Amino acid sequence: MSFGLKNDPATFQRFIHEVLRGLGFVFPYLDDILIASKSNQEHEIHLNLVLERLNTFGLRINISKSLFAVEEIEFLGYLITPQGSRPLPDKVQAIMNYKRPENIQDLRTFLGILNFYRRYLKDAAKNQALLHEYLKGSKKKDKRKIQWTDEAEKQFEKCKNDLANATLLSFPNSELPLSLFTDASDTAIGTVLQQYENSTWQPIAFYSKKLNDTQQNYSTYDRELLGIYLSVKHFKHYLEGRTFTIYTDHKPLIFAFHQKLDKAAPRQARQLNYISQFSTDIKYIKGENNIVADTLSRVTEVSSIDYDQIADAQTQDEELKSLQTITSLNLKEYPLPSGKYLWCDTSTSKIRPYIPQAFRKQIFHYIHGLSHPGIKSTIKLMNSKFIWPSIKKDVQLWTRTCIPCQKAKINRHNKQNWASLKYLQEDFVLCI
Protein backbone atom coordinates (compact mmCIF):
# COMPACT_ATOMS: atom_id res chain seq x y z
CA MET A 1 0.00 0.00 0.00
CA SER A 2 1.27 3.47 -0.87
CA PHE A 3 2.48 5.67 1.98
CA GLY A 4 0.10 8.42 3.06
CA LEU A 5 -3.28 6.81 2.40
CA LYS A 6 -5.75 7.25 5.25
CA ASN A 7 -6.32 3.51 5.66
CA ASP A 8 -2.58 2.84 6.04
CA PRO A 9 -2.63 2.58 9.88
CA ALA A 10 -5.52 0.11 10.01
CA THR A 11 -4.04 -2.05 7.24
CA PHE A 12 -0.60 -2.11 8.84
CA GLN A 13 -2.04 -2.84 12.30
CA ARG A 14 -3.97 -5.79 10.87
CA PHE A 15 -0.78 -7.04 9.24
CA ILE A 16 1.22 -6.79 12.49
CA HIS A 17 -1.50 -8.69 14.36
CA GLU A 18 -1.32 -11.40 11.71
CA VAL A 19 2.47 -11.58 12.03
CA LEU A 20 2.39 -11.94 15.84
CA ARG A 21 -0.80 -14.00 16.10
CA GLY A 22 -0.72 -16.53 18.93
CA LEU A 23 2.04 -14.81 20.94
CA GLY A 24 0.12 -13.79 24.06
CA PHE A 25 3.07 -11.96 25.61
CA VAL A 26 3.33 -9.46 22.72
CA PHE A 27 1.42 -6.16 22.56
CA PRO A 28 1.89 -4.47 19.16
CA TYR A 29 0.75 -0.98 18.22
CA LEU A 30 1.66 -0.13 14.61
CA ASP A 31 5.47 -0.32 14.46
CA ASP A 32 5.91 -0.45 18.27
CA ILE A 33 6.07 -3.93 19.78
CA LEU A 34 6.01 -4.53 23.55
CA ILE A 35 7.20 -7.88 24.91
CA ALA A 36 6.16 -8.63 28.51
CA SER A 37 8.27 -11.20 30.38
CA LYS A 38 8.60 -12.21 34.04
CA SER A 39 12.36 -12.87 34.01
CA ASN A 40 15.46 -12.33 31.89
CA GLN A 41 15.49 -15.99 30.85
CA GLU A 42 11.85 -15.84 29.77
CA HIS A 43 12.49 -12.52 28.02
CA GLU A 44 15.26 -14.10 25.95
CA ILE A 45 12.94 -16.92 24.88
CA HIS A 46 10.15 -14.46 24.02
CA LEU A 47 12.53 -12.24 22.08
CA ASN A 48 13.78 -15.13 19.97
CA LEU A 49 10.21 -16.16 19.13
CA VAL A 50 9.32 -12.63 18.04
CA LEU A 51 12.48 -12.23 15.95
CA GLU A 52 11.85 -15.57 14.24
CA ARG A 53 8.30 -14.51 13.43
CA LEU A 54 9.47 -11.16 12.03
CA ASN A 55 12.14 -12.89 9.96
CA THR A 56 9.55 -15.30 8.54
CA PHE A 57 7.55 -12.35 7.20
CA GLY A 58 10.66 -10.54 5.95
CA LEU A 59 10.51 -7.71 8.51
CA ARG A 60 13.50 -5.94 10.06
CA ILE A 61 13.88 -3.89 13.24
CA ASN A 62 15.87 -0.72 13.88
CA ILE A 63 18.34 -1.61 16.64
CA SER A 64 19.09 2.05 17.43
CA LYS A 65 15.41 2.66 18.25
CA SER A 66 14.93 -0.56 20.23
CA LEU A 67 15.14 -1.22 23.97
CA PHE A 68 15.80 -4.67 25.42
CA ALA A 69 15.35 -6.08 28.96
CA VAL A 70 14.16 -2.83 30.58
CA GLU A 71 11.83 -2.67 33.61
CA GLU A 72 10.25 0.68 32.73
CA ILE A 73 9.23 2.10 29.38
CA GLU A 74 7.29 5.08 28.06
CA PHE A 75 4.47 3.99 25.78
CA LEU A 76 1.60 6.01 24.28
CA GLY A 77 1.75 8.69 26.96
CA TYR A 78 2.07 6.28 29.89
CA LEU A 79 4.92 5.03 32.05
CA ILE A 80 4.75 1.22 32.13
CA THR A 81 6.42 -0.40 35.18
CA PRO A 82 6.38 -3.91 36.73
CA GLN A 83 3.89 -2.64 39.34
CA GLY A 84 1.48 -0.99 36.89
CA SER A 85 1.07 2.15 34.81
CA ARG A 86 0.87 5.87 35.52
CA PRO A 87 0.86 9.14 33.51
CA LEU A 88 4.21 10.34 32.19
CA PRO A 89 5.84 12.89 34.54
CA ASP A 90 6.59 15.37 31.73
CA LYS A 91 2.96 15.23 30.54
CA VAL A 92 1.78 15.84 34.09
CA GLN A 93 4.17 18.76 34.46
CA ALA A 94 2.84 20.32 31.27
CA ILE A 95 -0.69 20.24 32.71
CA MET A 96 0.53 21.59 36.06
CA ASN A 97 2.00 24.59 34.20
CA TYR A 98 -1.20 25.13 32.21
CA LYS A 99 -2.41 28.71 32.62
CA ARG A 100 -5.96 29.45 33.61
CA PRO A 101 -8.09 29.40 30.42
CA GLU A 102 -9.42 32.78 29.36
CA ASN A 103 -12.22 31.58 27.06
CA ILE A 104 -14.51 28.60 26.51
CA GLN A 105 -12.39 27.02 23.77
CA ASP A 106 -9.24 27.05 25.94
CA LEU A 107 -11.16 25.49 28.84
CA ARG A 108 -12.47 22.72 26.57
CA THR A 109 -8.88 22.07 25.42
CA PHE A 110 -7.68 21.83 29.04
CA LEU A 111 -10.43 19.39 30.00
CA GLY A 112 -9.68 17.29 26.92
CA ILE A 113 -6.00 17.04 27.86
CA LEU A 114 -6.86 16.29 31.49
CA ASN A 115 -9.36 13.57 30.61
CA PHE A 116 -6.82 11.70 28.50
CA TYR A 117 -5.74 10.35 31.92
CA ARG A 118 -9.29 10.12 33.27
CA ARG A 119 -9.02 6.45 34.20
CA TYR A 120 -6.32 7.43 36.74
CA LEU A 121 -8.45 10.12 38.40
CA LYS A 122 -10.81 9.31 41.23
CA ASP A 123 -14.15 11.19 41.17
CA ALA A 124 -13.13 13.09 38.04
CA ALA A 125 -16.72 13.92 37.06
CA LYS A 126 -17.51 15.32 40.50
CA ASN A 127 -14.34 17.41 40.67
CA GLN A 128 -14.77 18.77 37.14
CA ALA A 129 -18.52 19.45 37.40
CA LEU A 130 -18.11 23.18 38.08
CA LEU A 131 -15.78 23.61 35.10
CA HIS A 132 -18.18 21.77 32.80
CA GLU A 133 -20.91 24.24 33.73
CA TYR A 134 -19.06 26.84 31.64
CA LEU A 135 -19.41 24.60 28.57
CA LYS A 136 -23.20 24.40 28.66
CA GLY A 137 -24.74 25.84 25.51
CA SER A 138 -21.35 26.64 23.98
CA LYS A 139 -20.36 26.13 20.35
CA LYS A 140 -17.39 24.21 18.98
CA LYS A 141 -15.00 27.18 18.76
CA ASP A 142 -16.46 29.48 21.37
CA LYS A 143 -14.23 32.47 22.16
CA ARG A 144 -16.43 33.91 24.90
CA LYS A 145 -14.56 35.08 27.98
CA ILE A 146 -14.96 33.11 31.20
CA GLN A 147 -16.01 34.94 34.36
CA TRP A 148 -14.01 32.97 36.91
CA THR A 149 -15.31 32.64 40.47
CA ASP A 150 -13.16 31.78 43.50
CA GLU A 151 -14.79 28.35 43.73
CA ALA A 152 -14.18 27.63 40.02
CA GLU A 153 -10.50 28.61 40.33
CA LYS A 154 -10.12 26.25 43.30
CA GLN A 155 -11.62 23.43 41.24
CA PHE A 156 -9.28 24.23 38.36
CA GLU A 157 -6.23 23.94 40.63
CA LYS A 158 -7.62 20.81 42.29
CA CYS A 159 -7.98 19.09 38.91
CA LYS A 160 -4.31 19.75 38.18
CA ASN A 161 -3.24 18.50 41.61
CA ASP A 162 -5.35 15.36 41.23
CA LEU A 163 -3.40 14.46 38.11
CA ALA A 164 -0.09 15.17 39.87
CA ASN A 165 -1.14 12.68 42.56
CA ALA A 166 -2.58 10.16 40.10
CA THR A 167 -2.84 6.61 41.42
CA LEU A 168 -0.63 3.81 40.14
CA LEU A 169 -2.95 1.38 38.34
CA SER A 170 -2.20 -2.35 38.49
CA PHE A 171 -2.34 -4.64 35.48
CA PRO A 172 -5.46 -6.87 35.41
CA ASN A 173 -4.87 -10.47 36.49
CA SER A 174 -7.67 -12.96 35.79
CA GLU A 175 -6.48 -15.24 38.60
CA LEU A 176 -6.93 -12.63 41.38
CA PRO A 177 -10.18 -11.79 43.25
CA LEU A 178 -12.04 -8.79 41.82
CA SER A 179 -14.28 -6.14 43.41
CA LEU A 180 -16.22 -3.07 42.32
CA PHE A 181 -16.63 -0.16 44.77
CA THR A 182 -19.33 2.32 43.79
CA ASP A 183 -20.65 5.56 45.24
CA ALA A 184 -23.07 8.24 44.09
CA SER A 185 -23.44 11.86 45.13
CA ASP A 186 -26.13 14.37 44.21
CA THR A 187 -24.33 15.30 40.98
CA ALA A 188 -22.04 12.42 39.95
CA ILE A 189 -21.13 8.76 40.38
CA GLY A 190 -17.69 7.35 41.11
CA THR A 191 -16.32 3.80 40.90
CA VAL A 192 -13.03 2.01 41.42
CA LEU A 193 -12.35 -1.46 40.02
CA GLN A 194 -9.85 -3.32 42.23
CA GLN A 195 -8.12 -6.67 42.50
CA TYR A 196 -6.68 -8.33 45.61
CA GLU A 197 -2.92 -8.78 45.32
CA ASN A 198 -0.03 -8.73 47.78
CA SER A 199 -2.49 -8.83 50.72
CA THR A 200 -4.26 -5.62 49.73
CA TRP A 201 -6.71 -4.22 47.18
CA GLN A 202 -5.04 -2.51 44.23
CA PRO A 203 -6.95 -0.27 41.77
CA ILE A 204 -7.17 -1.33 38.13
CA ALA A 205 -9.17 1.64 36.84
CA PHE A 206 -11.43 4.49 37.95
CA TYR A 207 -14.72 5.54 36.42
CA SER A 208 -16.83 8.62 37.04
CA LYS A 209 -19.73 10.29 35.31
CA LYS A 210 -21.66 13.49 35.87
CA LEU A 211 -25.41 12.99 36.28
CA ASN A 212 -27.73 14.91 34.00
CA ASP A 213 -30.54 17.09 35.32
CA THR A 214 -33.07 14.25 35.28
CA GLN A 215 -30.75 11.79 37.03
CA GLN A 216 -29.94 14.35 39.73
CA ASN A 217 -33.62 14.29 40.69
CA TYR A 218 -33.55 10.53 41.31
CA SER A 219 -33.93 9.20 44.83
CA THR A 220 -30.79 8.08 46.67
CA TYR A 221 -31.64 4.44 45.95
CA ASP A 222 -32.06 5.10 42.23
CA ARG A 223 -28.82 7.11 41.99
CA GLU A 224 -26.84 4.40 43.76
CA LEU A 225 -28.41 1.71 41.56
CA LEU A 226 -27.67 3.78 38.46
CA GLY A 227 -24.06 4.05 39.64
CA ILE A 228 -23.72 0.26 39.83
CA TYR A 229 -25.47 -0.21 36.48
CA LEU A 230 -23.28 2.31 34.62
CA SER A 231 -20.12 0.99 36.30
CA VAL A 232 -20.83 -2.62 35.36
CA LYS A 233 -21.64 -1.50 31.82
CA HIS A 234 -18.40 0.51 31.61
CA PHE A 235 -16.18 -2.31 32.97
CA LYS A 236 -18.01 -5.22 31.31
CA HIS A 237 -14.88 -6.22 29.37
CA TYR A 238 -13.16 -6.78 32.74
CA LEU A 239 -16.14 -8.33 34.54
CA GLU A 240 -17.61 -10.73 31.99
CA GLY A 241 -16.97 -14.32 33.02
CA ARG A 242 -15.44 -13.26 36.36
CA THR A 243 -16.65 -13.75 39.94
CA PHE A 244 -16.65 -10.40 41.74
CA THR A 245 -18.33 -8.51 44.58
CA ILE A 246 -20.05 -5.12 44.36
CA TYR A 247 -19.60 -2.84 47.39
CA THR A 248 -21.93 0.08 48.11
CA ASP A 249 -22.51 2.45 51.03
CA HIS A 250 -26.28 2.38 50.44
CA LYS A 251 -27.58 -0.48 52.57
CA PRO A 252 -31.01 -1.02 50.90
CA LEU A 253 -29.22 -2.09 47.70
CA ILE A 254 -27.99 -5.31 49.29
CA PHE A 255 -31.62 -6.52 49.22
CA ALA A 256 -32.14 -5.54 45.57
CA PHE A 257 -31.97 -9.13 44.31
CA HIS A 258 -34.07 -10.49 47.20
CA GLN A 259 -37.21 -8.72 46.03
CA LYS A 260 -39.53 -9.66 43.21
CA LEU A 261 -38.76 -7.61 40.14
CA ASP A 262 -42.44 -7.08 39.43
CA LYS A 263 -42.49 -4.79 42.46
CA ALA A 264 -39.66 -2.66 41.06
CA ALA A 265 -40.09 0.25 38.68
CA PRO A 266 -39.47 -0.60 35.00
CA ARG A 267 -36.17 1.31 34.97
CA GLN A 268 -35.00 -0.43 38.15
CA ALA A 269 -36.00 -3.83 36.75
CA ARG A 270 -34.02 -3.23 33.54
CA GLN A 271 -30.93 -2.15 35.46
CA LEU A 272 -31.13 -5.03 37.94
CA ASN A 273 -31.63 -7.50 35.11
CA TYR A 274 -28.48 -6.23 33.37
CA ILE A 275 -26.40 -6.25 36.58
CA SER A 276 -27.55 -9.81 37.36
CA GLN A 277 -25.95 -11.02 34.13
CA PHE A 278 -22.57 -10.29 35.73
CA SER A 279 -23.08 -10.58 39.51
CA THR A 280 -25.76 -10.51 42.21
CA ASP A 281 -23.31 -10.31 45.10
CA ILE A 282 -23.80 -6.82 46.60
CA LYS A 283 -22.28 -5.99 50.00
CA TYR A 284 -22.64 -2.99 52.28
CA ILE A 285 -19.73 -0.87 53.44
CA LYS A 286 -20.05 2.24 55.61
CA GLY A 287 -19.32 5.49 53.82
CA GLU A 288 -16.74 6.66 56.36
CA ASN A 289 -15.02 3.28 56.16
CA ASN A 290 -14.96 3.03 52.39
CA ILE A 291 -11.29 2.10 52.48
CA VAL A 292 -10.85 -1.44 51.28
CA ALA A 293 -7.86 -2.31 53.47
CA ASP A 294 -9.91 -1.59 56.62
CA THR A 295 -12.80 -3.80 55.55
CA LEU A 296 -10.99 -7.03 54.64
CA SER A 297 -11.52 -8.47 58.11
CA ARG A 298 -15.29 -8.18 57.94
CA VAL A 299 -16.20 -9.00 54.34
CA THR A 300 -15.87 -12.30 52.52
CA GLU A 301 -16.29 -13.23 48.90
CA VAL A 302 -19.62 -14.90 48.18
CA SER A 303 -20.57 -16.19 44.76
CA SER A 304 -24.15 -16.87 43.77
CA ILE A 305 -22.89 -19.74 41.61
CA ASP A 306 -20.18 -21.95 43.06
CA TYR A 307 -17.87 -22.45 40.09
CA ASP A 308 -15.41 -24.43 42.22
CA GLN A 309 -18.02 -27.17 42.72
CA ILE A 310 -18.85 -27.05 39.02
CA ALA A 311 -15.14 -27.43 38.19
CA ASP A 312 -14.94 -30.50 40.46
CA ALA A 313 -18.01 -32.03 38.82
CA GLN A 314 -16.56 -31.42 35.35
CA THR A 315 -13.62 -33.73 36.09
CA GLN A 316 -16.03 -36.68 36.43
CA ASP A 317 -18.44 -35.73 33.64
CA GLU A 318 -18.40 -38.22 30.76
CA GLU A 319 -20.58 -35.99 28.58
CA LEU A 320 -17.94 -33.26 28.70
CA LYS A 321 -15.28 -35.65 27.43
CA SER A 322 -17.37 -36.47 24.37
CA LEU A 323 -18.05 -32.77 23.73
CA GLN A 324 -14.33 -32.04 23.54
CA THR A 325 -14.22 -33.82 20.19
CA ILE A 326 -17.04 -31.73 18.65
CA THR A 327 -15.63 -29.14 16.25
CA SER A 328 -18.48 -26.64 16.66
CA LEU A 329 -17.37 -25.96 20.24
CA ASN A 330 -14.04 -24.53 21.29
CA LEU A 331 -13.58 -25.81 24.84
CA LYS A 332 -10.72 -24.41 26.91
CA GLU A 333 -9.74 -24.47 30.58
CA TYR A 334 -9.92 -21.18 32.47
CA PRO A 335 -8.30 -20.71 35.91
CA LEU A 336 -10.46 -19.85 38.94
CA PRO A 337 -9.25 -17.77 41.92
CA SER A 338 -9.08 -21.00 43.96
CA GLY A 339 -6.54 -22.49 41.55
CA LYS A 340 -8.99 -24.92 39.95
CA TYR A 341 -9.79 -24.93 36.23
CA LEU A 342 -13.20 -24.54 34.60
CA TRP A 343 -13.98 -25.86 31.11
CA CYS A 344 -15.61 -23.13 29.01
CA ASP A 345 -16.69 -22.70 25.40
CA THR A 346 -15.01 -19.83 23.52
CA SER A 347 -16.59 -20.34 20.10
CA THR A 348 -18.67 -17.15 20.56
CA SER A 349 -17.78 -13.68 21.78
CA LYS A 350 -18.77 -14.71 25.33
CA ILE A 351 -17.01 -17.27 27.52
CA ARG A 352 -19.63 -19.90 28.49
CA PRO A 353 -18.91 -22.50 31.21
CA TYR A 354 -20.02 -26.09 30.62
CA ILE A 355 -22.57 -27.11 33.28
CA PRO A 356 -22.69 -30.75 34.47
CA GLN A 357 -26.05 -32.50 34.96
CA ALA A 358 -26.22 -31.98 38.74
CA PHE A 359 -26.06 -28.17 38.51
CA ARG A 360 -28.27 -27.47 35.48
CA LYS A 361 -31.63 -27.06 37.18
CA GLN A 362 -30.06 -25.09 40.04
CA ILE A 363 -28.59 -22.57 37.60
CA PHE A 364 -31.86 -22.41 35.66
CA HIS A 365 -33.77 -21.48 38.84
CA TYR A 366 -31.12 -18.88 39.64
CA ILE A 367 -31.32 -17.20 36.20
CA HIS A 368 -35.04 -17.64 35.53
CA GLY A 369 -36.02 -16.75 39.10
CA LEU A 370 -34.73 -13.18 38.85
CA SER A 371 -37.60 -11.90 36.70
CA HIS A 372 -39.35 -15.05 35.36
CA PRO A 373 -39.02 -14.17 31.64
CA GLY A 374 -40.74 -16.19 28.92
CA ILE A 375 -39.42 -19.30 27.21
CA LYS A 376 -37.61 -17.55 24.36
CA SER A 377 -36.03 -14.94 26.63
CA THR A 378 -34.92 -17.54 29.16
CA ILE A 379 -33.39 -19.75 26.46
CA LYS A 380 -31.57 -16.75 24.98
CA LEU A 381 -30.27 -15.69 28.39
CA MET A 382 -29.15 -19.18 29.42
CA ASN A 383 -27.61 -19.93 26.02
CA SER A 384 -25.55 -16.75 26.18
CA LYS A 385 -24.04 -17.63 29.57
CA PHE A 386 -23.80 -21.45 29.78
CA ILE A 387 -23.61 -24.56 27.59
CA TRP A 388 -24.70 -28.20 27.72
CA PRO A 389 -26.06 -30.38 24.88
CA SER A 390 -29.79 -30.28 25.70
CA ILE A 391 -29.91 -26.75 27.09
CA LYS A 392 -32.75 -25.51 24.85
CA LYS A 393 -34.94 -28.56 25.47
CA ASP A 394 -34.33 -28.52 29.23
CA VAL A 395 -34.90 -24.78 29.63
CA GLN A 396 -38.09 -24.95 27.58
CA LEU A 397 -39.46 -27.76 29.77
CA TRP A 398 -38.48 -26.12 33.07
CA THR A 399 -39.89 -22.75 32.03
CA ARG A 400 -43.22 -24.29 31.04
CA THR A 401 -43.48 -26.11 34.37
CA CYS A 402 -42.38 -23.14 36.51
CA ILE A 403 -45.01 -22.86 39.29
CA PRO A 404 -44.69 -19.07 39.90
CA CYS A 405 -45.07 -18.47 36.14
CA GLN A 406 -48.20 -20.62 36.00
CA LYS A 407 -49.71 -18.76 38.94
CA ALA A 408 -48.88 -15.24 37.77
CA LYS A 409 -49.12 -15.44 33.97
CA ILE A 410 -52.23 -15.87 31.85
CA ASN A 411 -51.81 -18.71 29.37
CA ARG A 412 -52.99 -18.16 25.83
CA HIS A 413 -55.57 -20.75 24.83
CA ASN A 414 -56.96 -21.23 21.33
CA LYS A 415 -60.61 -20.20 21.19
CA GLN A 416 -62.98 -22.71 19.59
CA ASN A 417 -66.51 -21.99 18.43
CA TRP A 418 -69.40 -23.92 19.88
CA ALA A 419 -70.49 -26.85 17.72
CA SER A 420 -74.03 -26.76 16.31
CA LEU A 421 -76.45 -29.47 17.39
CA LYS A 422 -78.27 -31.33 14.61
CA TYR A 423 -80.49 -33.54 16.79
CA LEU A 424 -81.98 -32.81 20.17
CA GLN A 425 -83.52 -35.63 22.20
CA GLU A 426 -85.38 -35.29 25.48
CA ASP A 427 -86.81 -38.03 27.71
CA PHE A 428 -89.95 -37.41 29.74
CA VAL A 429 -91.18 -39.47 32.64
CA LEU A 430 -94.83 -39.07 33.59
CA CYS A 431 -95.69 -39.89 37.16
CA ILE A 432 -99.34 -40.36 38.24
VEXBADO-753675 format. One record per residue (C-alpha): x, y, z. Coordinates in steps of 0.25 Angstrom, whole numbers, padded with zeros to 4 digits, always signed. Each point is the difference from the previous one (the first is absolute). Example, Ala and Ser with C-alpha at 12.3 -4.5 7.8 and 13.67 -1.06 7.14 Angstrom:
<pts>
+0049-0018+0031/+0006+0014-0002/
</pts>
This chain:
<pts>
+0000+0000+0000/+0005+0014-0003/+0005+0009+0011/-0010+0011+0004/-0013-0007-0002/-0010+0002+0011/-0002-0015+0002/+0015-0003+0001/-0001-0001+0016/-0011-0010+0000/+0006-0008-0011/+0014+0000+0006/-0006-0003+0014/-0008-0012-0006/+0013-0005-0006/+0008+0001+0013/-0011-0008+0007/+0001-0011-0010/+0015+0000+0001/+0000-0002+0015/-0013-0008+0001/+0000-0010+0012/+0011+0007+0008/-0008+0004+0012/+0012+0007+0006/+0001+0010-0011/-0007+0013-0001/+0002+0007-0013/-0005+0014-0004/+0004+0003-0015/+0015+0000+0000/+0002-0001+0015/+0000-0014+0006/+0000-0002+0015/+0005-0014+0006/-0004-0003+0014/+0008-0010+0008/+0001-0004+0014/+0015-0002+0000/+0013+0002-0008/+0000-0015-0005/-0015+0001-0004/+0003+0013-0007/+0011-0006-0008/-0009-0012-0004/-0011+0010-0004/+0009+0009-0008/+0005-0012-0008/-0014-0004-0003/-0004+0014-0005/+0013+0002-0008/-0003-0013-0007/-0014+0004-0003/+0005+0013-0006/+0011-0007-0008/-0011-0009-0006/-0008+0012-0005/+0013+0007-0005/-0001+0011+0010/+0012+0007+0006/+0002+0008+0013/+0007+0013+0003/+0010-0003+0011/+0003+0014+0003/-0014+0003+0003/-0002-0013+0008/+0001-0003+0015/+0002-0014+0006/-0002-0005+0014/-0004+0013+0006/-0010+0000+0012/-0006+0014-0003/-0004+0005-0013/-0008+0012-0006/-0011-0004-0009/-0012+0008-0006/+0001+0011+0011/+0001-0010+0012/+0012-0005+0008/-0001-0015+0001/+0007-0007+0012/+0000-0014+0006/-0010+0005+0010/-0010+0007-0009/-0002+0013-0009/-0001+0014+0003/+0000+0014-0008/+0014+0004-0005/+0006+0011+0009/+0003+0009-0011/-0014+0000-0005/-0005+0002+0014/+0010+0012+0002/-0006+0006-0013/-0014+0000+0006/+0005+0005+0013/+0006+0012-0007/-0013+0003-0008/-0005+0014+0001/-0014+0003+0004/-0008+0000-0012/-0006+0013-0005/-0011-0005-0009/-0009-0012-0002/+0008-0006-0011/+0013+0000+0009/-0008-0006+0011/-0005-0011-0009/+0014-0003-0004/+0005-0001+0014/-0011-0009+0004/+0003-0009-0012/+0015-0001+0003/-0003-0003+0015/-0010-0011-0004/+0010-0007-0008/+0004-0006+0014/-0014-0001+0005/+0001-0014+0004/+0011+0004+0010/-0009+0010+0007/-0009-0003+0011/-0014+0008+0000/+0004+0007-0013/-0014+0004-0004/-0003+0005+0014/+0013+0009+0001/-0002+0005-0014/-0015+0003+0001/+0002+0015+0002/+0009+0001-0012/-0010-0007-0009/-0011+0010+0004/+0008+0010-0008/-0002-0009-0013/-0015+0000+0001/-0006+0005-0013/+0014+0004-0006/+0004-0002-0015/+0011-0008-0005/+0010+0012-0001/-0006+0009+0010/+0009+0012+0004/-0009+0006+0011/+0008+0004+0012/-0002-0008+0013/-0004+0008+0012/+0008-0008+0011/-0005-0001+0014/+0008-0004+0012/-0006-0014+0001/+0002-0002-0015/+0015+0003+0001/+0002-0009+0012/-0006-0011-0008/+0009+0003-0012/+0012-0001+0010/-0005-0013+0006/-0002-0007-0013/+0015+0003-0003/+0004-0005+0013/-0008-0013-0001/+0007-0003-0013/+0014+0003+0007/-0005-0010+0011/-0005-0010-0010/-0001-0015+0006/+0008-0011-0005/-0009-0009-0008/+0003-0015+0001/+0000-0010-0012/-0013-0008+0000/+0003-0015+0004/-0012-0010-0003/+0005-0009+0011/-0002+0010+0012/-0013+0004+0007/-0007+0012-0006/-0009+0010+0007/-0008+0013-0005/-0002+0011+0010/-0010+0010-0004/-0006+0013+0006/-0009+0011-0005/-0002+0014+0005/-0011+0010-0004/+0008+0004-0013/+0009-0011-0004/+0003-0015+0002/+0014-0006+0002/+0006-0014+0000/+0013-0007+0002/+0003-0014-0006/+0010-0007+0009/+0007-0014+0001/+0005-0006+0012/+0015-0002-0001/+0012+0000+0010/-0010+0000+0012/-0007+0013-0004/-0010+0005-0010/+0007+0007-0012/-0008+0009-0010/-0001-0004-0014/-0008+0012-0006/-0009+0011+0005/-0013+0004-0006/-0008+0012+0002/-0012+0007-0007/-0008+0013+0002/-0015-0002+0002/-0009+0008-0009/-0011+0008+0005/-0010-0011+0000/+0009-0010+0007/+0003+0010+0011/-0014+0000+0004/+0000-0015+0002/-0002-0005+0014/+0013-0005+0008/-0004-0014-0003/-0001+0002-0015/+0013+0008-0001/+0008-0010+0007/-0007-0011-0009/+0003+0008-0012/+0015+0001+0005/+0001-0015+0000/-0007-0002-0013/+0009+0010-0008/+0013-0005+0007/-0003-0014-0004/-0004+0004-0014/+0013+0008-0001/+0009-0011+0006/-0007-0012-0007/+0012-0004-0008/+0007-0002+0014/-0012-0006+0007/-0005-0010-0010/+0002-0014+0004/+0006+0004+0013/-0005-0002+0015/+0000+0013+0007/-0006+0008+0011/-0007+0014-0001/+0002+0009+0013/-0010+0011+0002/-0002+0010+0012/-0015+0000-0002/-0005-0012+0008/-0014-0002-0006/+0007-0004-0013/+0005-0013+0006/-0014-0005+0000/-0003+0004-0015/+0001-0015-0005/-0008-0005+0012/-0013+0007-0005/-0009-0004-0011/+0003+0009-0012/-0015+0002-0003/+0000+0009+0012/+0011+0008-0006/-0001+0012-0009/+0002-0003-0015/+0013+0007+0000/+0005-0007+0013/-0004-0013-0006/+0008+0002-0013/+0012+0004+0008/-0001-0011+0010/-0002-0010-0012/+0013+0005-0007/+0008+0000+0013/-0004-0014+0003/+0006-0005-0012/+0014+0003+0006/-0002-0001+0015/-0011+0000+0011/+0010+0001+0011/-0002+0014+0006/+0006+0003+0014/-0002+0012+0009/+0012+0009+0005/-0001+0012+0008/+0003+0013-0007/+0010+0005+0010/+0007-0014+0000/+0000-0001-0015/+0015-0004+0000/+0002-0014-0005/+0012-0003+0009/-0009+0003+0012/-0011-0009-0004/+0007-0013-0003/-0002-0006+0013/-0015+0001+0000/-0004-0003-0015/+0002-0013-0007/-0002-0004-0014/-0013-0007-0003/-0004-0005-0014/-0015-0002-0004/+0005-0012-0009/+0011-0009+0006/+0010-0002-0012/+0009-0008+0009/-0010-0011+0002/-0003+0001-0015/+0014-0002-0003/+0001-0012+0009/-0012-0006-0007/+0006+0002-0014/+0012-0009+0003/-0010-0012+0002/-0010+0004-0011/+0000-0010-0012/-0008+0009-0009/+0010+0011+0001/+0011-0010-0005/-0008-0003-0013/-0003+0015-0002/+0015+0003-0001/+0000-0007-0013/-0011+0008-0006/+0005+0010-0010/-0011+0010+0002/+0005+0003+0014/+0013+0006+0004/+0002-0005+0014/+0011+0005+0009/+0004+0000+0014/-0001+0013+0008/+0007+0002+0014/-0009+0004+0012/+0005+0008+0012/+0001-0013+0008/+0010-0006-0010/-0010-0010-0006/-0003+0000-0015/-0014+0002-0007/-0003-0005-0014/-0006+0010-0008/-0005+0002-0014/+0007+0012-0008/-0006-0002-0014/-0009+0012+0002/+0004+0014+0005/-0004-0004+0014/+0007-0010+0009/-0011-0011+0004/+0003-0010+0011/-0004-0014-0003/-0010-0004+0011/-0001-0015+0005/-0013-0007+0002/-0001+0002+0015/+0001+0015-0001/-0009+0003-0012/-0014+0002+0007/+0007+0008+0011/+0006+0010-0010/-0013+0000-0007/-0008+0004+0012/+0011+0010+0004/-0001+0007-0014/-0015-0002-0003/-0004+0004+0014/+0005+0014-0001/-0011+0005-0008/-0007-0012-0006/+0001+0003-0014/-0007-0008-0011/+0005-0012-0007/+0008+0007-0012/+0006+0010+0010/+0004-0010+0010/+0006-0009-0011/+0008+0012-0006/+0005+0004+0014/+0004-0014+0004/+0007-0003-0014/+0008+0013+0001/+0006-0004+0013/+0001-0015+0001/+0001-0012-0009/-0005-0015+0001/-0005-0009-0011/-0015+0001+0003/-0001+0014+0005/-0011+0005-0009/-0009-0012+0003/+0003+0000+0015/-0003+0015+0002/-0012-0001-0009/-0006-0011+0009/+0004+0007+0013/-0006+0013-0004/-0013-0006-0004/-0001-0007+0013/+0004+0011+0009/-0010+0002+0011/+0001+0015+0003/-0001+0002-0015/-0013-0008-0001/-0006+0007+0012/+0003+0014-0005/+0000-0001-0015/-0013-0001-0009/+0002-0012-0010/-0005+0002-0014/-0010-0010-0004/-0006-0002-0014/-0014+0004+0000/-0010-0010-0007/-0014+0003-0004/-0012-0008+0006/-0004-0011-0009/-0014+0000-0006/-0010-0011+0005/-0007-0007-0012/-0009-0009+0009/-0006+0003+0014/-0006-0012+0008/-0008+0002+0013/-0005-0011+0009/-0013+0002+0008/-0005-0008+0012/-0014+0002+0003/-0004-0004+0015/-0014-0001+0004/
</pts>
